[in-house]
Amino acid sequence: MSTFKQKPHTLGLSTEIIHSKPVSSEGFSALPVPVYRGSSTFFDDTAAQRASVNPIGLDYSYGLHGNPTQYSLAKKLAEIEGATHALVCPSGLTGIALVAQASLKSGEHWLIPENVYGPVQALARSLHMDYGVEFSEYDPCNANSVAEGLRTNTTLVWTEAPGSLTFEVPDLQTIVALAKAHGARTGIDNTWAAGIAYKPFQHGFDFSVQALTKYQCGHADVLMGAVLSNNTKAFADLERKNRILGLGVSPADCDLVLRGLLTLPLRYQQQAQNGLLVASALRQHPAVARVLHPEFPDCPGHAFYKRDFNGFASIFSIVLKAQYSDEQACAIIDNLKLFKIAYSWGGPESLGLVVNIPDSRRSRLADEHGRCGPILRLAIGLEEPADLIADLMQALDTANRA
């Protein structure tokens, strides 16, 4: 009786390519974090696949939830800002929306400052219209306005320091104390300070949001945000919302931000110094009524800035004298040679915009006759300050002669 012998099976080319093992990384060490790509994350066995998910741990269960590149970025951001927990998300605004959704339910209320980043006001209006979440605004220059704005159903107090476009610095210590006494969570848009110039968790904040698009990336080629926290319960609520919404980021983009972090302190300081030189020069021009920069004593909240911050960003605004029109302000920006007209900031190139703010905020910037001229926002990059100053002076002089 003969015995049947099956011939050894040889894998086909396509199968061989797919299942071939990579070379070992043992013995290799370099500064960059590897870019881990992948949608399907492999489990060792069925028990591992069925194990419960730890929402605030290193959960390698699916590419959308995270990978070593993404978690490495979150870890570095937490170390910079002094946080226990961090996650990265598609944008800074996404981070603020996550904080709001993790802290607010229908019928509850949150306080936002009058000078907040414009899309946050739009977010508050949308949550009110669609889900019945109440909101009101407070005067960031008056801590009593926060105390008066707190309601029995207030569960979140939002801050931004300094304020968007007009750069007032609020009394953050008092705001946090009022919110904590009330039992409300607190959050801050800390993008201006880049996690370097202000440490929110040393002052009791529950959440800090960063737009990594700005200084952390540093090269104007990535859109990303981050939420950081030292409050484990609050962060778990936020991470649950993050997973429900299916928010993810590209590991390739995380790699670019990780690269930007290597030079973050140097770029932040250099751009800040460049900006201060430009801002100081502009104070002398006859067309300029005020320069809105927290380093200057006449900026609202300067004393709070000196108390709480250990540095400043390279973005500020100038208020033209009241006799200048919006058309002249636009002509100034259009006549700049070295400044690009664009949103955002924190990249190597300088940017300029004519901005509009509500009359209620403009009144605080009024001259002795109750008038306020157009406002220009400038984000200073890494060009030579003397070149930027010369460019701004020629543009201002042109408008002055018009």
C-alpha positions as CSV (number, residue, x, y, z in Angstrom):
1,M,0.0,0.0,0.0
2,S,1.5,3.3,-1.1
3,T,1.5,6.4,1.1
4,F,0.4,9.7,-0.4
5,K,2.9,12.5,0.1
6,Q,1.7,16.1,-0.3
7,K,4.1,18.4,-1.9
8,P,5.3,21.3,0.3
9,H,3.2,24.4,-0.5
10,T,5.0,27.3,-1.8
11,L,3.5,30.7,-1.2
12,G,2.5,32.8,-4.2
13,L,4.3,36.0,-4.9
14,S,1.4,38.3,-3.7
15,T,1.1,36.3,-0.5
16,E,4.8,36.4,0.1
17,I,5.0,40.1,-0.4
18,I,2.1,40.7,2.1
19,H,3.3,38.4,4.8
20,S,7.1,39.0,4.6
21,K,8.4,40.1,8.0
22,P,10.3,43.4,8.2
23,V,13.9,43.6,9.3
24,S,14.5,43.9,13.0
25,S,14.9,47.4,14.4
26,E,17.0,46.1,17.3
27,G,20.3,47.9,17.4
28,F,19.0,50.9,15.5
29,S,18.6,54.2,17.3
30,A,18.0,57.7,15.9
31,L,16.4,60.9,17.0
32,P,13.2,60.9,14.9
33,V,10.2,58.9,16.0
34,P,9.2,56.3,13.4
35,V,6.1,57.0,11.4
36,Y,3.7,54.1,12.2
37,R,1.1,53.8,9.5
38,G,-1.8,51.4,9.6
39,S,-5.6,51.1,9.9
40,S,-5.7,47.5,11.1
41,T,-3.8,46.9,14.3
42,F,-2.8,43.3,14.8
43,F,-3.7,41.4,18.1
44,D,-1.7,38.5,19.5
45,D,-4.8,36.5,20.1
46,T,-8.6,36.6,20.4
47,A,-8.4,37.3,24.1
48,A,-6.4,40.5,23.4
49,Q,-8.8,41.5,20.7
50,R,-11.8,41.1,23.1
51,A,-10.1,42.9,26.0
52,S,-11.8,46.0,27.3
53,V,-10.4,49.3,25.9
54,N,-8.7,51.7,28.3
55,P,-9.7,55.1,26.8
56,I,-6.9,57.0,28.4
57,G,-4.2,54.4,28.1
58,L,-2.0,53.3,25.1
59,D,-4.8,51.5,23.3
60,Y,-3.4,49.9,20.1
61,S,-6.7,48.5,18.9
62,Y,-7.5,50.4,15.7
63,G,-5.6,52.9,13.6
64,L,-8.2,55.6,14.2
65,H,-7.7,55.4,18.0
66,G,-3.9,55.9,17.9
67,N,-0.5,54.6,17.1
68,P,3.0,55.0,18.5
69,T,3.7,58.1,16.4
70,Q,0.5,59.8,17.6
71,Y,1.0,58.8,21.2
72,S,4.6,60.0,21.2
73,L,3.5,63.4,20.0
74,A,0.8,63.5,22.8
75,K,3.4,62.5,25.4
76,K,5.9,65.2,24.3
77,L,3.1,67.9,24.4
78,A,2.1,66.8,27.9
79,E,5.7,67.0,29.1
80,I,6.1,70.6,27.6
81,E,2.9,71.9,29.3
82,G,3.1,69.8,32.5
83,A,0.0,67.7,31.8
84,T,-0.9,64.2,32.8
85,H,-3.1,63.4,29.8
86,A,-3.1,64.6,26.2
87,L,-4.7,63.7,22.8
88,V,-4.2,65.1,19.4
89,C,-7.1,66.0,17.1
90,P,-7.7,67.5,13.7
91,S,-7.5,71.2,14.8
92,G,-7.5,73.6,17.7
93,L,-11.1,74.3,17.2
94,T,-11.8,70.6,17.3
95,G,-10.2,70.5,20.7
96,I,-12.4,73.3,22.0
97,A,-15.5,71.6,20.6
98,L,-14.4,68.3,22.4
99,V,-14.0,70.2,25.7
100,A,-17.4,71.7,25.3
101,Q,-19.1,68.4,24.4
102,A,-17.4,66.6,27.2
103,S,-18.4,69.2,29.8
104,L,-21.9,70.4,28.7
105,K,-25.3,68.7,28.3
106,S,-28.6,70.1,27.1
107,G,-29.9,72.7,29.5
108,E,-26.4,73.5,31.0
109,H,-24.5,76.7,30.6
110,W,-21.0,77.9,29.8
111,L,-19.3,81.2,30.0
112,I,-17.1,82.5,27.2
113,P,-15.1,85.8,27.0
114,E,-16.2,88.6,24.7
115,N,-12.9,88.6,23.0
116,V,-12.8,84.9,22.3
117,Y,-11.6,83.4,18.9
118,G,-14.6,84.0,16.6
119,P,-15.3,80.3,15.7
120,V,-15.8,79.6,19.4
121,Q,-18.7,82.1,19.4
122,A,-20.1,80.3,16.4
123,L,-19.7,76.9,18.2
124,A,-21.6,78.3,21.2
125,R,-24.4,79.6,19.1
126,S,-24.6,76.2,17.3
127,L,-24.7,74.2,20.5
128,H,-27.5,76.5,21.8
129,M,-29.6,76.3,18.6
130,D,-29.2,72.6,18.0
131,Y,-28.9,71.1,21.5
132,G,-30.2,73.6,24.0
133,V,-26.8,74.3,25.6
134,E,-26.9,77.8,27.1
135,F,-24.0,80.3,26.9
136,S,-23.3,83.9,27.8
137,E,-20.3,86.2,27.4
138,Y,-18.2,87.9,30.1
139,D,-15.9,90.9,30.1
140,P,-12.4,89.4,30.3
141,C,-11.0,92.6,31.7
142,N,-13.4,92.5,34.7
143,A,-13.4,89.4,36.9
144,N,-16.6,90.6,38.5
145,S,-18.2,89.9,35.2
146,V,-17.4,86.2,35.6
147,A,-18.8,86.1,39.1
148,E,-22.0,87.8,37.8
149,G,-22.2,85.5,34.8
150,L,-22.1,82.2,36.7
151,R,-25.5,80.4,36.9
152,T,-26.7,77.4,38.9
153,N,-26.4,75.4,35.7
154,T,-22.9,76.7,34.6
155,T,-20.6,73.7,34.1
156,L,-17.8,75.2,32.0
157,V,-15.9,78.5,32.1
158,W,-13.8,79.1,29.0
159,T,-10.8,81.5,28.7
160,E,-8.4,82.7,26.1
161,A,-5.2,84.5,27.0
162,P,-4.5,86.9,25.6
163,G,-7.8,87.7,23.8
164,S,-8.2,87.2,20.1
165,L,-7.2,90.2,18.0
166,T,-7.1,92.7,20.8
167,F,-4.7,90.9,23.2
168,E,-6.2,91.7,26.6
169,V,-4.9,89.5,29.4
170,P,-7.5,88.4,31.9
171,D,-7.0,87.7,35.6
172,L,-6.8,84.0,35.1
173,Q,-6.1,83.2,38.7
174,T,-9.4,84.8,39.9
175,I,-11.4,83.3,37.0
176,V,-10.2,79.8,37.9
177,A,-10.9,80.3,41.6
178,L,-14.4,81.5,40.9
179,A,-15.2,78.6,38.6
180,K,-13.8,76.0,41.0
181,A,-15.8,77.4,43.9
182,H,-18.9,77.1,41.7
183,G,-18.0,73.5,40.7
184,A,-17.5,74.3,37.0
185,R,-14.7,73.0,34.8
186,T,-12.2,75.4,33.3
187,G,-10.5,75.5,30.0
188,I,-8.1,77.8,28.2
189,D,-7.0,78.3,24.6
190,N,-3.3,78.4,25.3
191,T,-2.1,78.6,21.7
192,W,-0.5,82.1,22.0
193,A,1.8,80.8,24.8
194,A,2.5,77.5,22.9
195,G,2.6,75.7,26.3
196,I,5.8,77.5,27.0
197,A,5.0,81.0,28.2
198,Y,2.1,80.0,30.4
199,K,1.6,76.8,32.4
200,P,-2.2,76.4,32.9
201,F,-2.0,73.3,35.1
202,Q,0.1,75.2,37.6
203,H,-2.9,77.5,38.0
204,G,-5.6,74.9,38.4
205,F,-7.1,74.6,34.9
206,D,-8.9,71.4,33.9
207,F,-8.2,71.7,30.1
208,S,-5.7,73.4,27.9
209,V,-6.2,73.5,24.1
210,Q,-3.4,74.1,21.6
211,A,-3.6,74.7,17.9
212,L,-0.5,72.7,16.8
213,T,-1.0,74.3,13.4
214,K,0.9,77.3,14.8
215,Y,4.2,77.2,16.6
216,Q,4.5,73.5,17.3
217,C,4.4,72.7,13.6
218,G,6.3,75.9,12.8
219,H,6.4,75.5,9.0
220,A,2.8,76.3,8.0
221,D,2.1,72.9,6.4
222,V,0.0,71.0,9.0
223,L,-3.4,71.4,10.5
224,M,-3.7,69.8,14.0
225,G,-4.8,70.5,17.6
226,A,-4.3,69.0,21.0
227,V,-6.2,68.9,24.3
228,L,-4.3,68.4,27.5
229,S,-5.5,67.8,31.1
230,N,-4.6,66.9,34.6
231,N,-8.2,66.0,35.5
232,T,-8.5,62.2,34.8
233,K,-12.3,62.2,35.0
234,A,-12.7,65.2,32.7
235,F,-10.2,63.8,30.3
236,A,-11.9,60.4,30.2
237,D,-15.2,62.2,29.3
238,L,-13.4,64.0,26.5
239,E,-11.6,60.9,25.1
240,R,-15.0,59.1,25.0
241,K,-16.4,61.9,22.9
242,N,-13.3,61.8,20.7
243,R,-13.9,58.1,20.0
244,I,-17.6,58.5,19.4
245,L,-17.0,61.2,16.8
246,G,-14.3,59.1,15.1
247,L,-11.7,61.9,15.2
248,G,-8.2,60.9,14.0
249,V,-5.0,62.4,12.7
250,S,-2.5,61.3,10.2
251,P,0.7,59.8,11.6
252,A,2.6,61.5,8.8
253,D,1.3,64.9,10.1
254,C,2.2,63.9,13.6
255,D,5.7,63.2,12.4
256,L,5.9,66.8,11.0
257,V,4.8,68.3,14.3
258,L,7.2,66.1,16.2
259,R,10.0,67.5,14.0
260,G,8.8,71.0,14.7
261,L,8.9,70.4,18.5
262,L,12.7,69.9,18.2
263,T,13.1,73.6,17.5
264,L,10.0,75.0,19.2
265,P,11.6,76.9,22.1
266,L,14.3,78.5,19.8
267,R,11.7,79.6,17.1
268,Y,9.2,80.8,19.7
269,Q,11.8,83.0,21.4
270,Q,13.3,84.3,18.2
271,Q,10.0,85.2,16.6
272,A,8.9,86.8,19.9
273,Q,12.0,89.0,19.9
274,N,11.5,89.8,16.2
275,G,7.9,90.8,16.9
276,L,8.7,93.0,19.8
277,L,11.3,94.9,17.7
278,V,8.7,95.5,15.0
279,A,5.9,96.4,17.5
280,S,8.2,98.9,19.3
281,A,9.1,100.6,16.0
282,L,5.4,100.9,15.0
283,R,4.6,102.7,18.2
284,Q,6.6,105.6,16.8
285,H,4.8,106.0,13.5
286,P,2.4,109.0,13.3
287,A,-0.4,106.8,11.7
288,V,-0.5,104.5,14.7
289,A,-2.7,105.2,17.7
290,R,-1.9,102.1,19.7
291,V,0.0,98.8,19.5
292,L,-1.8,96.0,21.3
293,H,0.9,93.8,22.7
294,P,0.9,92.4,26.3
295,E,4.6,93.4,26.8
296,F,3.6,97.1,26.7
297,P,2.3,98.6,30.0
298,D,-0.7,100.2,28.3
299,C,-2.1,96.8,27.1
300,P,-5.2,95.9,29.2
301,G,-4.2,93.2,31.7
302,H,-0.4,93.9,31.5
303,A,0.0,93.4,35.3
304,F,-1.7,90.0,35.0
305,Y,0.5,89.1,32.1
306,K,3.7,90.0,34.1
307,R,2.4,88.0,37.0
308,D,1.5,84.8,35.2
309,F,3.5,84.6,31.9
310,N,7.2,84.1,31.3
311,G,7.2,85.0,27.6
312,F,5.2,86.2,24.7
313,A,4.2,85.4,21.1
314,S,5.1,87.1,17.9
315,I,1.5,88.2,17.0
316,F,-0.1,91.5,17.9
317,S,-2.3,94.2,16.5
318,I,-2.0,97.9,15.8
319,V,-4.8,100.5,15.9
320,L,-4.6,103.2,13.3
321,K,-5.6,106.7,14.2
322,A,-9.3,107.5,13.9
323,Q,-8.9,109.6,10.7
324,Y,-7.9,106.5,8.7
325,S,-10.6,104.7,6.8
326,D,-11.0,101.0,6.2
327,E,-10.0,101.5,2.6
328,Q,-6.7,103.1,3.7
329,A,-6.1,100.2,6.1
330,C,-6.6,97.7,3.3
331,A,-4.2,99.7,1.1
332,I,-1.6,99.4,3.8
333,I,-1.8,95.6,3.9
334,D,-2.0,95.5,0.1
335,N,1.2,97.6,-0.2
336,L,3.3,95.3,2.0
337,K,6.0,93.4,0.1
338,L,7.2,90.9,2.6
339,F,3.9,90.2,4.5
340,K,1.4,87.6,3.1
341,I,-2.3,88.2,3.5
342,A,-3.5,85.1,5.3
343,Y,-5.0,83.6,8.4
344,S,-3.0,81.6,11.0
345,W,0.5,82.4,12.4
346,G,3.5,80.7,13.9
347,G,5.1,79.8,10.6
348,P,8.4,81.3,9.2
349,E,6.7,83.9,7.1
350,S,5.1,87.1,8.3
351,L,1.4,87.7,7.8
352,G,-0.9,90.7,7.9
353,L,-4.7,91.3,8.0
354,V,-7.3,94.0,8.5
355,V,-9.6,92.7,11.2
356,N,-13.0,93.7,12.3
357,I,-14.3,93.5,15.9
358,P,-17.7,94.4,17.4
359,D,-18.4,98.0,18.4
360,S,-18.6,96.9,22.0
361,R,-14.9,95.9,21.9
362,R,-13.9,98.9,19.7
363,S,-15.2,101.3,22.3
364,R,-12.5,100.1,24.7
365,L,-9.8,101.2,22.2
366,A,-11.3,104.6,21.5
367,D,-9.3,107.8,21.6
368,E,-10.1,110.8,23.7
369,H,-12.8,111.7,21.3
370,G,-14.5,108.3,21.5
371,R,-13.3,107.1,18.1
372,C,-11.4,104.0,17.1
373,G,-9.5,103.6,13.8
374,P,-9.0,100.4,11.8
375,I,-7.1,97.5,13.3
376,L,-4.3,95.6,11.6
377,R,-3.2,92.2,13.0
378,L,0.4,91.3,12.3
379,A,2.1,87.9,12.8
380,I,5.9,88.2,12.7
381,G,7.9,85.4,11.3
382,L,11.7,84.7,11.0
383,E,12.7,87.3,8.5
384,E,15.1,90.1,9.5
385,P,13.2,92.6,11.7
386,A,14.8,95.5,10.0
387,D,13.4,94.4,6.7
388,L,9.9,94.0,8.1
389,I,10.1,97.4,9.8
390,A,11.1,99.0,6.5
391,D,8.3,97.3,4.7
392,L,5.7,98.4,7.2
393,M,7.0,102.0,7.3
394,Q,6.8,102.4,3.5
395,A,3.2,101.0,3.5
396,L,2.1,103.3,6.4
397,D,3.8,106.2,4.8
398,T,1.9,105.6,1.5
399,A,-1.4,105.6,3.4
400,N,-0.3,108.7,5.3
401,R,0.1,110.6,2.0
402,A,-3.1,109.4,0.5
